[in-house]
Amino acid sequence: MSSPTTSATTPGSPTGAAGAPAAPVNPKSRVIMASLIGTTIEFYDFYVYATAAVLVFPHLFFPTGNETTALLASFAVFGAAMVARPIGALFFGHFGDRNGRKATLVGALLTMGIATFLIGLLPTYQMIGWWAPFMLVILRLAQGFALGGEWSGAALVATENAPVGKRAWYGTFPQVGAPLGFIIANGLFLGLALALPSTDPTRPSEAFLEWAWRIPFLFSAVMVMVGLWVRLRLVESEAFTKVVKTKRVEKLPLAAVFKSNWRELILGTFIMLATYVLFYLMTTFTLGYGRAATDAPVPGLGFSYNNFILMMILGVVFFGIFTLASGPWADKHGRRKTLIIVTIAIVVFGLLFVPLLGAGFFGVMFFLILGFSLMGMTFGPMGALLPELFPTSVRYTGSAFAYNMSSILGAAVAPFIAIWLWTLGEGSPFWVGVYLSVMAVITLIALILSRETKDLDLHR
């Protein structure tokens, strides 16, 4: 037994049971910035690729001669990153549960930033042939690997430092990084498109394809430096420090979580399913569908890129608003009840694809606002719910694995399935909407089988 240590305390400082100062506490502003800026950068990097997968890569990296085939190939690489995410979740989760959240989050951020920067330096298919898409796949896998460790760590920074009764509110801080990253990434692409206009509404200008598309990827280096500065100032949460002091750190967090929390892993994976499918239908599929010409072999809505991305950015503003609004609501009414109501609404929304998208500009605008608002309401509470499912000693590994396994079942295949169903419907989005509704029903079942977590002790 170690001997007690004495330490001076300042008036009003929190103390432990023995009178020693409590673990250092991160101030609210630092928690907000550290959890928000990291996920903003991570989602910015991810959206930059998602936008380029529609606008650039089918032309520069997958020149098959068939637009639909090239787009499918580009989306296949987009989905490949989702396969890497659970691997990243296990890697970063292991070190996050053993060595702490701070160093692990710094490593995830660096990995994502370096991979994104290098994509901006890649030669194209015309320069080096099939080596170009091969290297793109490798860097895309690195992006997915890093994102597999990012979200859970950021969510833990927020929730483990939250005051009593405000975990869902604090849990929305990293979630807001998704809409902010979207707005920054697509705003930058839009600015470049406006500066370098194209005479062909279905294709970027030659200058855009030659060099301008690289700028958003290279710009990520600046954002990563800011994120590192913020995260290096963090101190570990009291919950993790307590695990270290009581010598309850797991040697193999993965084995421990599968042994003791396998049910939570399964439920967490399927609770996230509808969120992921909705997320990537709204941010990736709709961009391709909205820009496709009305007289194309697989017709779309026929909007220009500039007009449709502005419409999407407006919709994403509602994504951010409702993400923040969902936190206090889930703190008051519970995560489970909130998500059951929202998931039922997503089931209904999936059945409204055809009438809304067929109702002209105002119908499409309402579709985007409604879809992104539901996205905020379902995504926001996840920042608290998934970490709450697991005890502190395996929380990073458990929440990261459930979150990223769901990415394979949902996000990895969502754009690919959506394009196939869009083609099957000969341009109609009906089956795409049905797909979303079916996934939401699966999530609804998982929620019904789960328990409420808002009153659980996060220090357990």
N, C-alpha and C positions, 0 to 999 in steps of 0.2 A: 504494500500500500504506500503510495507516494505521500510525502509530507505536505501539509497545506502551505500555501504561499500567501503572503500578505501583500496588499496593494492599496495605495491611496485611492480614494474615490472622490469625485467631484460632487457637489450638492446636486441632488436630483438625478444622478446617474443611476441606471438600473443595476441591481445587484442580484446575484444568485442566492441560493438558499443558505450558503455558508458565509455570505457577506462579501464575497469576491465580486469584482465587476463582471457583468454579463458579457457575452461575446460581442464584439464590435457590431454595431447596427448600421446598415447603409441608410442614409437619409432618403426620403421619398424621391427627391429630384434625381438622385443617383440611380435608384432602382428603376425609375421611369426611363431615364436615358439609356441605361445599360441594356435593359430588356427591349426597348423600342428601337434604338438605333441599329442594333445588331440584326434584328429580324427585318428591319427596313432595307438594310444593305443586302441581306441574303435573298429577300424576295425581289429586290431590284435586279440582282444578278439573274435570278430565275426568270423574271418577266422579260428581261432583255433577250434571253435566249428564246422564250416562247414567242415573242414578237418577230424575232429574226427567223424563227422556224416557219412562219407564215410568209414573211415578206422577202427574205433574202436567201436562205439556205436552199430552197428548192431550185433556185436559179444558179447558185454558185457551187453547191456541193453535191447536188443530186440531179444532174442534167439527163433525165431519162427520156425526154422527148414527149412525155405525157404528164400534164400538169397535176392530175389527181394522184398518179403514181409517185411523182416527185414530192408532193405534199405529204403523202402517206409515209414515205421514207424519212422525211424530215421529222414528222411526228413520232416515228418509231424511235429515232434517236432521242427525241424529247422524252419518250416514255422509258428509255433505257436507264435514265438517271433515277427513275423511281425504284428500279431494281437495286441500285446501289444504296438507296437510302436506308433500308433496314440494316445493311452491313455497317454503314456509318453510325447508325443508332447503337448497334452493339459495341462498336469500337469506342465511340465517344461516351456512351453510357457507362461502359466498364470503368474508364478513367474518371468520369464525372462522379461516380459513386465511390470510387476508391481514393482519388486524389483531390477532389473538390470541383466545384462548378466553374470557378474563375479561369483557371488555366485551360480547362477543356473548351470553354467558350472562345477563348482567344485562338486556340488551335483550329477550331471549326471555321471561325471567321477568316483566318489567314488562308486556309485551304480553299475556301470558296472564292475569295478575292483573287488569288493567284490563278486559279483555273479560268475565271472569267476574263481576266486581263490577257491571258495567253490565247483565248479564243479570238480576241481582237487582233492578234498578230498572225493568225493562221493563213497559209497560202490556200488558194482555191483549187477546185478540181482541174481547171484549165492549166494551172501551173504545175501540179505534181500528180495529177490523176487521182486514183482511189486512195492514195495516202492521205489526201485532204479530209474526206469523210471519216477515215479511220482515226485520225488524230482528233477530229471533232468529237467522235464517240468517246475517246479516252478522257478528254477534258470534260465532256458532259457527265461521264461517270464520276469524275472527281467533284463536280458540282453537287451531284446527288449525294455522294458520300458525305460531303461537308454539311449539307442541309439536314442530313439524317441526325446529326448531333446538335445542330443549332437550335431548333425550335424548343426541344425539351429543356435544354439548359436555360434558355431565356425565360421559359415559363416558370421554371423552378426559382430563378432569381426573383421573379415578380411575386409568386405565391408564398415562397418561404420567408419573404421579407414583408408580407402584408399584415396590417393590423387585424385583430380579431373581427370577424364579420364582414371583411372587405376583400376576401381572397378572390372572388370572381371579378370584382372591379379591378384589382391589381392585375389579375390574369388577362385582362383585355389589353394591357399595355403592349406586350409582344405581338398580340394579334393585330393591332393597328398597323404594324409594320407591313402587313400584306397590302392593304389599300394604298398606303403611302409609297411603297416600293413600286406598285403598279403605276401610280400617277407620275412619279419621277421618271421611270423607264419609258413609258409610252409618251409622256410629255416631251422627253428628249428626242425620241424617234419622230414625233410629230413635228417638232421644230426643224429637224433636219429635212423632213419631207417637204415642209413649206419653203425652206430655203433652197431646196433643189427639186423643184416641181417636175412631175412626169406628165407627158402628154397621153400616156396610156393609163387609165384608171385602175387596171388590174396588175400593173407592174411598176416598181419604183424606177426612178430615172437612172440613166447610165452612171452618172456621177455618184449617186447613192449606192449603187451596186459595186462600183469600183473602189471607193474608199470611205464614204461617209458612214456606212453601217458599222464600221469598226469603232467609231467614237464612243458610243454608249458602253461598249465592253471595256475600253481603255479607261474610261472615266471612273470605273468601279474602284481603281487603285486609290483615288482621292478619298472616296467614301470609306474604304477599309481603314485608312490611316486615322480618320476621325473616330471610327468605331473602336479601334485598338486603344486609342487614348482614353476613351470613356471606360472601357472594360478593365483596363489595367488598374483603375482606381477602386475597383470593387473589393470588398472584404467578404469572406464566406458567411453564409447565413447561420443563424443560431441553431437551426435544425440540424444542419450538417456538422457543425462544430460539436454539437452534443453527441452525435454518433461517434465521432473521432475520440472524444474524451472518455466515453464509456466503452471504448474498444469494441464497437459493434459494426465496424466496417467489414463488409463481405469480401472474401478473397475472390470469389467468382460470382458477381452479381447476377449474371445471366442464369447460372444454374440455380441460384437461390430464388429468383423471381419465377422460373418455370416450376420449381418445386412447390412454392407456397402461394403463388399468385397467378396460376395458369388461367383461372376463371376470369380474373380481371384483364389479363392480356387479350383473351378472346373477345370479351365484351367491349373493351376499349377499341379494339380494331374495328368492330362492326358499328360501334357508336359513331366513329369518324367517317364511315363509308359514304353516306349521303353528302356530307360536307365536302369531301374530296371530289365526288362526281360533279356536284353543282359548281364547285370552284373552277374546275377546268373546262366545264362546258361554257360557263359564263366568260371566262377570260381567254380561252384559246379557240374553241370551236366556233363561238359566235363571231370572232374576228374573221375567220375564213368564210363562214356562211354569209356574213353581212357584206363582204367585199366581192363575192362571186357574182359574175354577170347573170342577168336574168335570162339570157339566151345561151348560156353555157350548157354543155352536155349534162352536167349536174347543176341546175340553176340555183342561184341564191337570191339575195335581196338587191344586189346591184349598186350598193353605196360605194362612194370613193373611200379610199383609206382615210384621208384627212377627216371627212365628215363622220365616218363611223367611229373612229378612235376618239373623237371629241364626245360623241354620244356615250361611248363606254366610260370615258373619264368622268362624265357627269354621273353615270350610274355608280361608279366606284366611290364617289363622294358619299353616297348613301350607304355603301358598304362600310366605310369608316364610321359614319354617324351611328349606325345600328350596331356595329361592333362594340362601341363604347356604351351605348344604351343597354346592351344585353347584360353587362356586368352587374350594375345595381339591381336589375330585375332578377337575375339569377341569385344574387345574395339575399334578396327578400323572399322570393318564391321557391328557390331551390333550382339546382342545375337540371335535375331529371324532369321535373314538371315543365320547365321552360323549353327544354329540347324536345319533349314529346309534342307540345303544341306547335313548335316551329317545324318539326319534321312532318307532321300532318299537313301543314301548309305547303311544304315542298312537294308532297305527293300530289296535291291539287295543282300546284304550279306546273308540274310536268305535263299535266293534261291540258294546259292552256297554251302550249307552244304554237299550235297552228292558228287559233283565232287571234292571238296577240301579234305574232310575227306576220300575219297576213292582213293586218289592219293599217298598213301604211306607216308613215313616220311616227305618228303619235302612238300607235300600237307597239311599234318596236321600242320606242323610248320608254313606254310604260313597262314593257317586258324587261328591259335592262334595269330600270329602277327597282322593280319588284324583285327580280332575281338577285340583285346585289344586296338589297335590304334583307332578304331571307338569308343570304350568305353571311352577312354581319351577325344576324341573330343566332345562327347555328355555330359559327366559328368562334365568336366571342367567349362563350362559357367553356369551350374546350381548354382554354388556357388554365382553368382551375380544375375542371373535372378530371382530366386524365392524370395530372400529378396526384390528385387526392385519392385515386384508386390504389396507390401503392405506398408502403412504408418508406421512411427516409432512406434506409440503407440500400434500397433497390429502386428508388423513385426515378432517378435519371434513366436507368436501363429500361424499366418497365414502361414508363410513359413514352419514351423515345421509340421503343420497339413497337408498341401498339399503334402509335401515330404513323410510323413509317411503313409498317406492314399494311396498313390501310391504304397507303399511297400506291402500293402495287395493285391491290384489288380495285381501287377507285381511280386515282389519277393516272397511273401508268397506262391503263387501257382506255380511259374515257375518251380522249381525243380520237384514238384509232377506231373505237367502236362507233363513236358519233359520226365519223365520216362514212363508215361502212353503212350505217343505218340511213344516213342522208342519201347516199347513193341508192340504197335499196328502195327508199321512198321516192326516187326519181326527182329529188329536189325538195320534197316535203320534209319538215322537221318533226313530223308526227311521232315516228318511232324513236327519235332521239329523246323526246319528251317522255315517252313511255318508259324508256330505259332509266331515266332519272327517277321516275315514280317508283319503279320496282326496287331500285337501290334504296330509296327512302323508306320503303316498307320494311326492308331488311334491317335498317337502322332503327326503325320504330320497335321492332321485335326485341332488339338488343337493349333498348332503353327500358322497355317494359320489364325485362328480366333483370335489370340492374337495380341498385339501391341508391338512395339519396346520399350525397357526400358532403353537403355544405357544413354540417356540424361535426365532421370527423376531426380528430386531433392531428394536425400536420406534423407534430413532433413525435408521432408514434413510431 
